[in-house]
Amino acid sequence: MQVLSNSVQISHTLLKAALDRAQIVVDATAGNGNDTLFLAQNARRSTIIYAFDIQAQALCHAREKMHEFCKRDDIEVNFIHASHDEVAQYVNGSIDLAVFNLGYLPGGDHAVTTKCETTLNALKIMLEKLRRGGHIAVVVYPGHAEGLKESQLIKDFAASLAKKYFTVGWYQMINHNNNAPALCWIEKVGE
Ligand SMILES: C[S@@+](CC[C@H](N)C(=O)[O-])C[C@H]1O[C@@H](n2cnc3c(N)ncnc32)[C@H](O)[C@@H]1O
């Protein structure tokens, strides 16, 4: 049995453990809702999930997926039509877990993709709001031009975070093509 074959699988493995202790969860890029669904299915009771996307079409798909596959009434899922760098306007207080799955909506307009400046800004805001012991997962896709820039930017920024406050890992399949998706996993260890 193949256990881990890509960065999304690695992120889900780590997220599953982190969800055991999470109460406030942000899906920064809801897209077609696969990550939102995963978060909802694995969340503990009373978890509140905020799922952001700038595309109404994406949120529509994500909401439909949630209604079809997750019938839980012991958690709350809020779909928010806004950019992830506006998170502070929608989420009061601390965040326990945030997930970014960057790039464009599969099956959608490839021109509408996450952008370096906005992504970095959102990541900085989430790090500020992250509770000690909380986690952020960022899956990057260096296989397309904007994704390559974004990937390098996130990697450089994350590598510069002080280890007194954050533990940072970078996970990538190294025998796949050179531009295989990668996971940046950040844990807040101090403040
Ligand atoms: C790779 S898809 C996400 C996949 C999704 N997590 C899933 O499981 O289906 C990236 C999404 O990010 C969204 N996006 C782009 N810029 C954004 C921004 N500034 N704020 C929030 N979402 C954004 C796109 O509209 C797209 O739906």
The ligand as an ORCA input file, in Angstrom:
! r2SCAN-3c Opt
* xyz 0 1
  C      -5.855     25.149     -5.856
  S      -7.389     25.947     -5.586
  C      -7.811     25.357     -3.978
  C      -8.199     23.911     -3.930
  C      -9.109     23.605     -2.775
  N      -8.473     23.753     -1.491
  C      -9.759     22.243     -2.895
  O      -9.584     21.410     -2.006
  O     -10.473     22.044     -3.871
  C      -6.948     27.607     -5.228
  C      -8.120     28.509     -4.912
  O      -7.619     29.715     -4.356
  C      -8.533     30.726     -4.683
  N      -7.907     32.039     -4.456
  C      -7.087     32.747     -5.259
  N      -6.728     33.906     -4.685
  C      -7.354     33.941     -3.461
  C      -7.390     34.881     -2.392
  N      -6.689     36.020     -2.455
  N      -8.141     34.587     -1.312
  C      -8.841     33.421     -1.235
  N      -8.854     32.499     -2.226
  C      -8.107     32.741     -3.315
  C      -8.880     30.443     -6.127
  O     -10.079     31.082     -6.479
  C      -8.960     28.916     -6.118
  O     -10.288     28.492     -5.958
*
